[in-house]
Amino acid sequence: MRKAAANLLRVASSFAEATASRCVIIAAMLGVAAFCADLRPIVQLDDALIAKRFSLADRAASGKIVFVAIDKRSLDQVGTWPWPRGLYGELLDRLVSAKVGDIVLDIDFSTPSTAEEDALLSAALERAGGGVLLPLFRQQASANSSETEISRPIPQLLDKSWPAFANVSLDLDGLVRRFSLGDIDNGIPTPSVAAALGGASAAIESQLVDFSITPQSVPTYSLSDVLDRTVGAAELAGRSVVVGGSATELKDIFPVPVYGALAGPLIHVLAAETLLQGRTLKTFDQRPLELLLATCLIAALLSFRYIGVTRTSGLLAAFGLIGEIAAYLLQRDFAIVIRTAVPWMLLSLAWVLALNERIDLGQVVAAIARTNASNTRRLMVRIISNSSDGIVAFGDDLKIVEVNESARSILKSDLGADLLTAANERVSRALGELVHQFAASPGLVRSVTVQFSENEADSHFDYEAIITLSPLEDAISKSGKRFGGCIIIRDITTRKRYEARLKRLSEEDQLTGLLSRREFLARIEGCDGMVAVLDVDRFSRICSTLGRAVGDNMLRAIANRLSENVEAVPARIDGDLFAIAWLEEIQDKAVVAEHLVSLFDEPLFANDMRTNVSVRLGAAPLGPTDPEEALRAAESALYEAKAGSTRWAMFDPATAQAQARSRRLEADMRTAMAGRQFFLLFQPQINLANGRFVGAEALLRWRHPELGLISPAEFVPIAETSGLICEIGRWVLMEACIEASRWPYGIVAVNVSPIQFERSDVEAEVRLALSSSGLPKSRLCIEMTESTFLDNNARSTEKMAALRAAGVALALDDFGTGYSSLSYLADLPLDKLKIDQSFVRRLTRDAGVMEIVKGIVSIAHGLGLEIVAEGIEGEAEMEALQNLRCETGQGYLFGKPQTASEMLANHVLQEV
């Protein structure tokens, strides 16, 4: 009777548990359908699924809209930002002449530029006939304000164009998914850029962008190609054009689904394409359908309990897959967006409900617990036996009660052995200390790790033992003073060898066996003496000619010679760079340095190959300074030895300071352009016959924010060495042309570095500067020195001829100070010859110089060249040059280098 009652109670309890589980799952399904659609994780999952459908159903753009991108190439060609607005005017004229449709300039014109530039763009807008859309931006009135205001183009531009809103809005997760059809501006509904291009009316609502339209299918051209007519009517006619930034530097890039990040103007194009292709994506409230789905799933699962779990799982998975396929087809073919995250959650909960209906989970858990209890002992024994680590179990009498084969072979002990006497001495000692600690504080788990070694025959093994004591409750007193213990022994021989190898590799150079840079610095720290750095001349050329293997052999031979002949600490610190340290005070450092470089007067032998090498050496004292600083000082001395073509050099603080200043100027020069630290001065050029202003030479200056004015004689060679002279030269050319375009008359002379002339497309840069500034080509003169064409005369002559064909004048600068061969003058396409100031200043007091200048003037006039004399400082010099029929003069007599406004006030305006 009692047994039957107990069984009845178990059945009732099981039924109650199953009913409670069923109710919880059903409530969860209905709650998910009714309330979870707007939860952030669900929305994110739906957005990811929608984006995946876009990527699987990609479609091409219609081609009716063209994106003209302000890319990095366009920025580099113009060289300044913001661009002169006259440049946009020129672009509009090119687009109108190509007979394009609507034009959108997605550029912020909300602040005035110069009056001239604004007038140029305004005139171009008027010529475009009102077919240009300029952007409006709704933005916060201030950083902490919830009020907004509208940023508009300046009235001078807005009056001749159509406004359109160009805002790009982000969802909560920071991605752009929607676009606006319009907004209200001064009470007037105004369309967005997308609505205007897509032919939709303005409305205060937003729509989803169809990101199945691929950005790569949108016709995209660089703005620079449109300006130089590479792209013309054939590509643009009849199409609407969106002009905007795509360069990363302009920071008009937004994250989007599918494609990662897109430029803001390209997002407007995709939004307009969404409208043009009739892809207005439609959504609706899915809650009623999701509640119906939850109800149907619950009813079906409760009605068909006899269907097995496997079949039910398959049916639910198939139902979800069919729903996902249907959502994909609806989105692809009918522009209907279905969110499937909630249905997937409902199917998952339905699977849990099916499992609950068919399995008594409580019984399963109880069975698992019983199985685990019966197998624990067997499992532990198997684990101990099969473990590759040695495992020992012992009681509080320290006698072994379990031990596997690995531990037997290591400890040479078996069951019943006393660990205090039978184990390794270090293990026994650590175990005894751990037992004392446990006795002092019983009830706490104690653990210690100890390493020990064993030698077997000719082999050495390293082991690591982890000893653990765990408290056990006494069955009578429950005092916790009893314990059980375990020792896990791991073979760490391989790890020890690997650590030793890593240590050796970190200390030694792998190729030569010398010390590494880090170990070398550690060895010399705090020592007195001297450190030297040795470098192999032309090593890279040797490697490129004979091969890298020969170069490696040579480095080994150098290391051997150093190790065998120098009583010091040698190291290889980088490539073909070696370091040697003497850790005692050196009395005659020069003798030591000369001895070191003389070691390599005899050839090296590498793989039976005899090779002559030369080396350079830089040395510096060791002392209380940081060893890294001492090594840098030696490297600085090495640099000085190379620059001075000497075999060795000692560290000189003054020279190092000059080198540090050069390195700093090179580093600061890279940011000087963006910081507007460079500026131009102009030195007037005067007609010597009548004293009238004929032009000016543009002279580059640098005002460093900390160091003040830097001389061109100092920073120009640094710019040429680093290659930055090309970028600086482009800027000088553009700025000089823009400034000269404001003068009523007169040429501007611009110097072009030989490096810039060789590496850059000077002709293209000149044409761009002239077109951007509006300066007539006849008012530009390019000056270059003889070194420009001495190394590559034929190619340089071709480039000079192309420049001259572009309509600008060419002048040979500083004539008389270089090679100055008269033979090449007849072959060069020159217009002017500039006599160097070193001749002009000695003209009246040195009869020999007078005769030289007479000869130069006579030959130049015979070749039809105009003479420009530099460095005129006195009246006597001017009169002498007038008598020699020299046409143009330049020097302090007429004016020092000055700003353009000062020059115009002193010369041009007075003459006018």
Salt bridges, closest charged atoms under 4 A:
ASP38 OD2 - ARG287 NH2 2.52
ASP47 OD2 - ARG177 NH1 3.61
ASP47 OD1 - ARG339 NH1 3.33
ASP76 OD2 - LYS72 NZ 3.03
GLU90 OE2 - ARG94 NH2 2.80
ASP93 OD2 - ARG127 NH2 2.72
ASP106 OD2 - HIS268 NE2 3.84
ASP118 OD1 - ARG85 NH1 2.84
ASP171 OD2 - ARG177 NH1 3.18
ASP173 OD2 - ARG177 NH2 2.86
ASP183 OD2 - ARG138 NE 2.77
ASP185 OD1 - ARG152 NH2 2.63
ASP210 OD2 - ARG59 NE 3.87
ASP210 OD2 - ARG279 NE 2.63
ASP225 OD2 - ARG73 NH2 2.91
ASP285 OD1 - ARG287 NH1 3.56
GLU324 OE2 - ARG53 NH2 2.70
ASP333 OD1 - ARG332 NE 2.87
GLU357 OE2 - ARG22 NE 2.62
GLU357 OE1 - ARG305 NE 3.26
ASP389 OD2 - ARG490 NH2 3.12
ASP396 OD2 - ARG482 NE 3.19
GLU402 OE2 - ARG377 NH2 2.88
GLU405 OE1 - ARG408 NH1 3.39
ASP414 OD1 - ARG408 NE 2.88
GLU425 OE2 - ARG429 NH2 3.28
GLU456 OE2 - LYS412 NZ 3.76
ASP462 OD1 - HIS460 NE2 3.16
GLU464 OE2 - ARG495 NH2 3.54
GLU499 OE2 - ARG495 NE 3.60
GLU507 OE2 - LYS503 NZ 2.57
ASP509 OD1 - ARG572 NH1 2.97
GLU519 OE2 - ARG523 NE 2.92
ASP535 OD2 - LYS642 NZ 2.50
ASP537 OD2 - ARG616 NE 3.08
GLU585 OE2 - LYS589 NZ 3.73
GLU594 OE2 - ARG647 NH2 3.38
ASP601 OD1 - ARG647 NH1 3.38
GLU628 OE2 - ARG517 NH2 2.82
GLU635 OE2 - ARG517 NH1 3.73
GLU666 OE2 - ARG670 NH2 3.45
ASP668 OD2 - ARG664 NE 3.09
ASP668 OD2 - HIS704 NE2 2.73
GLU697 OE1 - LYS834 NZ 3.17
GLU706 OE1 - ARG664 NH2 2.46
GLU714 OE2 - ARG661 NE 2.50
GLU739 OE1 - ARG742 NH1 3.16
GLU758 OE2 - ARG795 NH1 3.23
GLU763 OE2 - ARG767 NE 3.17
GLU765 OE2 - ARG730 NH1 3.31
GLU783 OE2 - LYS834 NZ 2.89
ASP831 OD1 - ARG804 NH2 3.00
ASP846 OD2 - ARG842 NH2 3.44
GLU851 OE2 - LYS854 NZ 3.63
GLU870 OE2 - LYS834 NZ 3.29
GLU873 OE2 - ARG841 NH2 3.18
GLU887 OE2 - HIS861 NE2 3.02
GLU911 OE1 - ARG692 NH2 3.70
